[in-house]
Amino acid sequence: MKHILSNAIFALLLLPVAVHGEIKQIASINFLGNVLASQDISAIAFFDNWLVIGADEGAQIQILDQVTNSIYKAREHSLSLLQGDQEIDVEGMARQDNLLYVIGSHSLKRKEVKPDKTCAENYKRIKSVTAETSRDNIFRLSFNMDTGQVNPDIKVISLRKILSADPVLGPFTRIPGKENGVDIEGIAADNDILYIGFRSPVLRGNYTPIMITSFDNPENYRLVYLHLKGSGIRDITRVKNGFLLIAGPPDEGPGDYRLYFWNGMDGMPDNNTVKAQLTDLGEIASPKKTKPEGITVIEEKLNSYKVIIVYDSAESGNPILLSVKY
């Protein structure tokens, strides 16, 4: 009986703290102008008087200037981070002062089965797994904060070799991202430290990894793990004393999307204790067939935030302004 009780207590320690916040939509945000890959917006960052958005199609990011509190207009010219017809698969953005980090998924992909194809064609498609090195990048850009223009000194690194050599993540670098292989979907910056959130893999016991590293020395990293009840990380952003993160299904299956506050500590059990504190702030409403995949904080108070959320598979990202209280 004692053994059973100790296991039950230990299981409770692994669950996120069951303190819920309050999430309310304040307003819809309108993106005006020519928004590229408008159905595939997957990342967003706030820079006082402008936003930066990115999509998981193409190799461009766009800057949108603030017109009113609820209207942003895309600048006439987008910024291509790679030359030619390449796809970055932009999945996350993080602002740190005048710097912007943009991360690709670092994932493999398998072709989808198509109902209008023959059986033989679909067998050929399902056998096709491809790697695109253009997805394996982190970009660092700097802005002139007076003009909002991007400085020409764009730098780029890749995590591919580091991930492949890692004893935990290495085997998952050879599996397509949508099949529990490596799939990065979030990045946050705290001074020179980067926090990289994985949509997958979700490991045995429902542990989701976060890589903590730096842009200038990515080989010097460590992994921490969060217990998100089987969810992966869809985005992560820095706030005071911790992070906000969107958790959602690690694959293409159904499931809800929730917003958490995380204190930045490791969720790996240590002698029946867990240092990570996760506060479930509530469910993020998701219109049919859309996925909340980008978050940025535009205002932060002691016990509340105002955030903009963008959705993949929605027109112009269906951006909304939310009030979050806890």
Backbone hydrogen bonds in HBPLUS format (Angstrom, degrees):
<---DONOR---> <-ACCEPTOR-->    atom                        ^
c    i                          cat <-CA-CA->   ^        H-A-AA   ^      H-
h    n   atom  resd res      DA  || num        DHA   H-A  angle D-A-AA Bond
n    s   type  num  typ     dist DA aas  dist angle  dist       angle   num
A0005-LEU N   A0001-MET O   2.97 MM   4  6.25 162.9  2.00 156.0 160.0     1
A0006-SER N   A0002-LYS O   2.96 MM   4  6.16 160.9  2.00 150.1 155.2     2
A0007-ASN N   A0003-HIS O   3.10 MM   4  6.27 153.4  2.17 143.4 150.1     3
A0008-ALA N   A0004-ILE O   3.03 MM   4  6.30 151.4  2.11 145.4 153.4     4
A0009-ILE N   A0005-LEU O   2.93 MM   4  6.22 161.6  1.96 156.0 160.1     5
A0010-PHE N   A0006-SER O   2.95 MM   4  6.07 157.8  2.00 143.5 150.1     6
A0011-ALA N   A0007-ASN O   2.93 MM   4  6.14 152.1  2.01 144.7 151.8     7
A0012-LEU N   A0008-ALA O   3.14 MM   4  6.45 150.5  2.23 144.6 151.8     8
A0013-LEU N   A0009-ILE O   3.16 MM   4  6.49 145.3  2.29 143.9 153.2     9
A0013-LEU N   A0010-PHE O   3.11 MM   3  5.11 121.9  2.46  94.5 109.0    10
A0014-LEU N   A0011-ALA O   3.16 MM   3  5.33 138.5  2.34  99.2 110.3    11
A0015-LEU N   A0012-LEU O   3.22 MM   3  5.48 154.4  2.29 106.2 113.4    12
A0017-VAL N   A0278-LEU O   2.76 MM 261  5.46 124.2  2.07 142.5 157.2    13
A0022-GLU N   A0325-LYS O   2.73 MM 303  5.03 150.4  1.82 142.6 147.7    14
A0325-LYS N   A0022-GLU O   2.86 MM 303  5.03 159.6  1.90 144.9 151.9    15
A0024-LYS N   A0323-SER O   2.93 MM 299  5.19 161.1  1.97 150.0 156.3    16
A0323-SER N   A0024-LYS O   2.72 MM 299  5.19 163.3  1.75 158.8 164.7    17
A0026-ILE N   A0321-LEU O   2.72 MM 295  5.48 162.4  1.75 151.8 157.7    18
A0027-ALA N   A0321-LEU O   3.40 MM 294  5.21 158.5  2.45 130.6 135.1    19
A0321-LEU N   A0027-ALA O   2.81 MM 294  5.21 177.4  1.82 160.1 160.8    20
A0029-ILE N   A0319-PRO O   2.91 MM 290  5.17 171.4  1.92 138.4 136.8    21
A0030-ASN N   A0070-SER O   2.82 MM  40  6.17 169.0  1.83 160.6 162.6    22
A0072-TYR N   A0030-ASN O   2.94 MM  42  6.28 164.7  1.96 170.9 174.9    23
A0032-LEU N   A0072-TYR O   2.77 MM  40  6.14 166.2  1.79 157.2 161.9    24
A0074-ALA N   A0032-LEU O   2.94 MM  42  6.08 174.9  1.94 143.1 143.3    25
A0040-ASP N   A0037-ALA O   2.85 MM   3  5.44 164.5  1.88 127.0 130.7    26
A0316-SER N   A0038-SER O   2.79 MM 278  4.33 117.4  2.19 110.5 128.6    27
A0313-SER N   A0039-GLN O   2.77 MM 274  4.81 137.5  1.94 144.7 148.3    28
A0056-ASP N   A0040-ASP O   3.07 MM  16  5.85 150.3  2.16 154.4 157.1    29
A0042-SER N   A0054-GLY O   2.93 MM  12  6.08 167.4  1.94 148.1 152.2    30
A0043-ALA N   A0054-GLY O   3.28 MM  11  5.13 136.7  2.48 147.5 139.7    31
A0054-GLY N   A0043-ALA O   3.11 MM  11  5.13 149.5  2.21 133.2 132.6    32
A0045-ALA N   A0052-VAL O   2.89 MM   7  5.20 140.9  2.05 148.0 155.6    33
A0052-VAL N   A0045-ALA O   2.89 MM   7  5.20 152.6  1.97 150.2 155.3    34
A0047-PHE N   A0050-TRP O   2.79 MM   3  5.21 161.4  1.83 176.6 171.0    35
A0049-ASN N   A0047-PHE O   2.56 MM   2  5.73 127.8  1.82 123.1 106.2    36
A0066-GLN N   A0049-ASN O   2.98 MM  17  5.50 161.8  2.01 153.5 147.5    37
A0051-LEU N   A0064-LEU O   2.83 MM  13  5.13 158.2  1.88 148.9 155.6    38
A0064-LEU N   A0051-LEU O   2.85 MM  13  5.13 164.4  1.87 146.5 150.8    39
A0053-ILE N   A0062-GLN O   2.94 MM   9  5.44 157.6  1.99 151.8 159.2    40
A0062-GLN N   A0053-ILE O   2.99 MM   9  5.44 165.1  2.01 154.9 159.6    41
A0088-ILE N   A0058-GLY O   2.92 MM  30  6.25 159.7  1.96 142.5 143.3    42
A0081-LEU N   A0059-ALA O   2.90 MM  22  5.81 168.8  1.91 175.5 172.0    43
A0061-ILE N   A0079-LEU O   2.94 MM  18  5.40 150.4  2.03 144.9 153.3    44
A0079-LEU N   A0061-ILE O   2.95 MM  18  5.40 176.3  1.95 167.7 168.2    45
A0075-ARG N   A0063-ILE O   2.91 MM  12  5.94 163.2  1.94 172.2 167.5    46
A0065-ASP N   A0073-LYS O   2.85 MM   8  5.27 141.6  2.00 154.1 142.5    47
A0073-LYS N   A0065-ASP O   2.82 MM   8  5.27 158.3  1.87 149.5 152.1    48
A0067-VAL N   A0071-ILE O   2.80 MM   4  5.33 172.4  1.81 149.7 150.3    49
A0068-THR N   A0071-ILE O   3.26 MM   3  4.99 160.5  2.30 127.6 132.5    50
A0071-ILE N   A0068-THR O   3.39 MM   3  4.99 159.8  2.43  95.7 101.4    51
A0091-GLU N   A0103-ILE O   2.98 MM  12  6.07 176.3  1.99 167.6 166.7    52
A0103-ILE N   A0092-GLY O   3.01 MM  11  5.34 165.8  2.03 147.4 150.5    53
A0094-ALA N   A0101-TYR O   2.95 MM   7  5.10 144.4  2.08 139.1 146.0    54
A0101-TYR N   A0094-ALA O   2.84 MM   7  5.10 163.3  1.87 150.6 156.4    55
A0096-GLN N   A0099-LEU O   3.00 MM   3  5.09 161.5  2.03 137.7 140.8    56
A0099-LEU N   A0096-GLN O   2.88 MM   3  5.09 163.2  1.90 130.3 131.9    57
A0143-PHE N   A0098-ASN O   2.86 MM  45  5.31 150.9  1.95 149.3 159.1    58
A0100-LEU N   A0141-LEU O   2.85 MM  41  5.13 155.3  1.91 144.5 147.5    59
A0141-LEU N   A0100-LEU O   2.86 MM  41  5.13 168.1  1.87 153.7 157.5    60
A0102-VAL N   A0139-PHE O   2.93 MM  37  5.05 155.8  1.99 139.9 146.4    61
A0139-PHE N   A0102-VAL O   2.78 MM  37  5.05 163.9  1.80 151.0 155.9    62
A0104-GLY N   A0137-ASN O   2.91 MM  33  5.47 158.5  1.95 171.5 172.4    63
A0184-ILE N   A0105-SER O   2.92 MM  79  4.44 178.2  1.92 131.2 131.5    64
A0106-HIS N   A0135-ARG O   3.05 MM  29  5.15 149.3  2.15 124.9 126.5    65
A0177-GLY N   A0108-LEU O   2.97 MM  69  5.63 164.4  1.99 139.8 138.5    66
A0109-LYS N   A0130-THR O   3.10 MM  21  5.56 162.3  2.13 153.3 158.9    67
A0130-THR N   A0109-LYS O   2.89 MM  21  5.56 163.2  1.92 161.5 163.3    68
A0111-LYS N   A0128-SER O   3.22 MM  17  5.98 152.9  2.30 158.3 166.3    69
A0117-LYS N   A0114-LYS O   3.09 MM   3  5.45 167.1  2.11 117.1 120.0    70
A0122-ASN N   A0118-THR O   2.91 MM   4  6.20 155.4  1.97 151.4 158.4    71
A0123-TYR N   A0119-CYS O   2.91 MM   4  6.20 150.2  2.00 150.1 158.1    72
A0124-LYS N   A0120-ALA O   3.14 MM   4  6.37 152.0  2.22 141.8 149.1    73
A0125-ARG N   A0121-GLU O   2.92 MM   4  6.21 150.7  2.01 143.7 152.3    74
A0126-ILE N   A0122-ASN O   2.89 MM   4  6.08 162.4  1.92 150.4 154.1    75
A0128-SER N   A0125-ARG O   2.97 MM   3  5.23 154.4  2.04 108.0 116.4    76
A0135-ARG N   A0132-GLU O   2.94 MM   3  5.77 167.0  1.96 125.7 129.8    77
A0136-ASP N   A0133-THR O   3.00 MM   3  5.21 157.4  2.05 109.3 116.6    78
A0138-ILE N   A0157-ILE O   2.75 MM  19  5.34 148.9  1.85 152.8 155.6    79
A0157-ILE N   A0138-ILE O   2.96 MM  19  5.34 154.6  2.03 148.4 156.7    80
A0140-ARG N   A0155-LYS O   2.83 MM  15  5.19 157.6  1.88 147.7 150.5    81
A0155-LYS N   A0140-ARG O   3.08 MM  15  5.19 166.5  2.10 146.1 149.1    82
A0151-ASN N   A0142-SER O   2.81 MM   9  5.60 167.9  1.82 154.8 159.0    83
A0144-ASN N   A0149-GLN O   2.82 MM   5  5.41 165.0  1.85 163.8 169.0    84
A0148-GLY N   A0144-ASN O   2.67 MM   4  5.38 149.6  1.76 162.1 171.1    85
A0154-ILE N   A0152-PRO O   2.94 MM   2  5.79 137.3  2.13 104.1  92.7    86
A0163-LEU N   A0159-LEU O   2.85 MM   4  5.98 168.4  1.86 169.1 172.1    87
A0164-SER N   A0160-ARG O   2.93 MM   4  6.08 160.5  1.97 151.8 157.7    88
A0165-ALA N   A0161-LYS O   3.09 MM   4  6.18 142.5  2.24 140.2 148.5    89
A0166-ASP N   A0163-LEU O   3.22 MM   3  5.26 149.2  2.32  99.8 108.8    90
A0170-GLY N   A0166-ASP O   2.74 MM   4  4.87 145.0  1.86 134.8 143.2    91
A0172-PHE N   A0169-LEU O   2.91 MM   3  5.36 130.3  2.16 113.3 127.3    92
A0173-THR N   A0170-GLY O   3.03 MM   3  5.40 157.0  2.08 112.7 119.9    93
A0175-ILE N   A0172-PHE O   3.35 MM   3  5.28 162.5  2.38 106.9 107.0    94
A0182-VAL N   A0172-PHE O   2.98 MM  10  5.43 159.5  2.02 123.6 125.3    95
A0179-GLU N   A0176-PRO O   2.98 MM   3  5.42 160.1  2.02 119.0 122.9    96
A0181-GLY N   A0176-PRO O   3.03 MM   5  5.01 137.4  2.22 143.4 137.6    97
A0183-ASP N   A0200-SER O   2.87 MM  17  5.25 143.7  2.00 156.3 144.4    98
A0199-ARG N   A0183-ASP O   2.83 MM  16  5.55 150.2  1.92 163.6 173.1    99
A0185-GLU N   A0197-GLY O   3.09 MM  12  6.10 161.2  2.13 153.0 158.9   100
A0186-GLY N   A0197-GLY O   3.29 MM  11  4.71 140.4  2.46 141.6 134.5   101
A0197-GLY N   A0186-GLY O   2.85 MM  11  4.71 152.3  1.93 121.8 130.5   102
A0188-ALA N   A0195-TYR O   2.89 MM   7  5.05 145.6  2.01 138.7 149.6   103
A0195-TYR N   A0188-ALA O   2.85 MM   7  5.05 162.7  1.88 146.9 150.2   104
A0190-ASP N   A0193-ILE O   2.83 MM   3  5.14 165.2  1.85 156.4 161.1   105
A0193-ILE N   A0190-ASP O   3.00 MM   3  5.14 162.8  2.03 127.4 126.7   106
A0194-LEU N   A0213-THR O   2.75 MM  19  5.30 172.0  1.75 147.0 149.9   107
A0213-THR N   A0194-LEU O   3.01 MM  19  5.30 158.2  2.06 145.6 152.6   108
A0196-ILE N   A0211-MET O   2.81 MM  15  4.98 169.6  1.82 151.2 154.9   109
A0211-MET N   A0196-ILE O   2.91 MM  15  4.98 155.8  1.97 143.9 145.9   110
A0233-ILE N   A0198-PHE O   3.03 MM  35  5.44 173.3  2.04 123.6 122.5   111
A0203-LEU N   A0207-TYR O   2.82 MM   4  5.02 164.5  1.84 151.2 145.7   112
A0206-ASN N   A0203-LEU O   2.81 MM   3  5.42 128.3  2.08 147.8 152.2   113
A0207-TYR N   A0203-LEU O   3.29 MM   4  5.02 146.3  2.41 115.7 123.7   114
A0208-THR N   A0226-LEU O   2.85 MM  18  5.25 169.7  1.86 153.3 155.7   115
A0226-LEU N   A0208-THR O   2.94 MM  18  5.25 159.5  1.98 143.6 149.1   116
A0210-ILE N   A0224-VAL O   2.86 MM  14  5.35 148.1  1.96 154.2 155.1   117
A0224-VAL N   A0210-ILE O   2.95 MM  14  5.35 161.4  1.98 154.0 160.1   118
A0212-ILE N   A0222-ARG O   2.90 MM  10  5.44 171.2  1.90 168.1 171.0   119
A0222-ARG N   A0212-ILE O   3.06 MM  10  5.44 145.8  2.18 142.9 153.4   120
A0220-ASN N   A0217-ASN O   3.14 MM   3  5.84 155.7  2.20 119.7 125.9   121
A0267-GLY N   A0225-TYR O   2.77 MM  42  5.15 128.4  2.03 145.2 161.7   122
A0231-SER N   A0228-LEU O   3.10 MM   3  5.23 165.6  2.12 110.5 114.9   123
A0232-GLY N   A0248-GLY O   2.74 MM  16  5.49 162.8  1.77 174.1 168.0   124
A0248-GLY N   A0232-GLY O   2.93 MM  16  5.49 155.4  1.99 145.9 154.0   125
A0234-ARG N   A0246-ILE O   2.71 MM  12  5.24 167.9  1.73 150.4 154.1   126
A0246-ILE N   A0235-ASP O   2.89 MM  11  5.20 154.5  1.96 137.5 145.6   127
A0237-THR N   A0244-LEU O   2.89 MM   7  5.40 153.3  1.96 157.4 164.1   128
A0244-LEU N   A0237-THR O   2.92 MM   7  5.40 158.3  1.97 156.2 163.0   129
A0239-VAL N   A0242-GLY O   2.99 MM   3  5.46 173.5  1.99 138.6 136.5   130
A0242-GLY N   A0239-VAL O   3.22 MM   3  5.46 159.1  2.26 128.9 125.4   131
A0243-PHE N   A0262-TRP O   2.83 MM  19  5.19 149.9  1.92 152.1 160.7   132
A0262-TRP N   A0243-PHE O   2.85 MM  19  5.19 161.2  1.88 150.3 155.5   133
A0245-LEU N   A0260-TYR O   2.94 MM  15  5.33 154.4  2.01 146.0 152.1   134
A0260-TYR N   A0245-LEU O   2.92 MM  15  5.33 163.3  1.95 154.1 159.8   135
A0247-ALA N   A0258-ARG O   2.85 MM  11  5.29 167.8  1.87 158.1 162.3   136
A0258-ARG N   A0247-ALA O   2.92 MM  11  5.29 154.0  1.99 146.9 154.8   137
A0284-ILE N   A0257-TYR O   2.75 MM  27  5.52 168.8  1.77 147.1 150.9   138
A0259-LEU N   A0282-GLY O   2.92 MM  23  5.74 165.0  1.94 170.7 174.4   139
A0281-LEU N   A0259-LEU O   2.77 MM  22  5.40 149.4  1.86 153.7 162.8   140
A0261-PHE N   A0279-THR O   2.93 MM  18  5.04 154.3  1.99 139.9 148.3   141
A0279-THR N   A0261-PHE O   2.86 MM  18  5.04 162.5  1.89 147.4 153.4   142
A0263-ASN N   A0277-GLN O   3.19 MM  14  5.54 147.1  2.30 147.2 156.1   143
A0276-ALA N   A0266-ASP O   2.95 MM  10  5.08 125.7  2.25 135.9 131.0   144
A0270-ASP N   A0273-THR O   2.79 MM   3  5.20 156.5  1.85 153.4 160.6   145
A0273-THR N   A0270-ASP O   3.13 MM   3  5.20 140.9  2.29 100.3 111.7   146
A0290-THR N   A0287-PRO O   2.96 MM   3  5.59 148.6  2.06 150.5 147.3   147
A0291-LYS N   A0312-ASP O   3.13 MM  21  5.16 157.7  2.18 140.3 145.0   148
A0312-ASP N   A0291-LYS O   2.78 MM  21  5.16 156.4  1.84 156.0 151.8   149
A0293-GLU N   A0310-VAL O   3.00 MM  17  6.22 149.2  2.10 150.5 159.7   150
A0294-GLY N   A0310-VAL O   3.30 MM  16  5.08 140.0  2.47 147.7 142.2   151
A0310-VAL N   A0294-GLY O   2.98 MM  16  5.08 155.0  2.05 135.3 140.5   152
A0296-THR N   A0308-ILE O   3.07 MM  12  5.46 143.7  2.21 145.9 156.0   153
A0308-ILE N   A0296-THR O   2.92 MM  12  5.46 158.8  1.96 158.2 164.7   154
A0298-ILE N   A0306-LYS O   2.88 MM   8  5.72 163.3  1.91 152.5 158.1   155
A0299-GLU N   A0306-LYS O   3.34 MM   7  4.98 146.8  2.46 140.4 136.0   156
A0306-LYS N   A0299-GLU O   2.85 MM   7  4.98 154.5  1.91 144.8 144.5   157
A0301-LYS N   A0304-SER O   2.86 MM   3  5.17 176.6  1.86 156.3 155.7   158
A0326-TYR N   A0303-ASN O   3.19 MM  23  5.74 155.1  2.25 152.8 152.8   159
A0305-TYR N   A0324-VAL O   2.81 MM  19  5.11 147.9  1.91 144.1 153.9   160
A0324-VAL N   A0305-TYR O   2.87 MM  19  5.11 168.5  1.88 153.7 154.9   161
A0307-VAL N   A0322-LEU O   3.00 MM  15  5.31 157.2  2.05 145.2 152.6   162
A0322-LEU N   A0307-VAL O   2.81 MM  15  5.31 168.9  1.82 162.2 165.9   163
A0309-ILE N   A0320-ILE O   3.02 MM  11  5.52 157.6  2.07 154.6 161.3   164
A0320-ILE N   A0309-ILE O   3.10 MM  11  5.52 152.9  2.18 148.4 156.9   165
A0311-TYR N   A0317-GLY O   2.70 MM   6  4.66 166.8  1.72 128.4 133.2   166
A0317-GLY N   A0314-ALA O   3.02 MM   3  5.03 157.6  2.07 128.0 122.1   167
A0318-ASN N   A0315-GLU O   2.96 MM   3  5.72 163.7  1.98 128.6 129.5   168
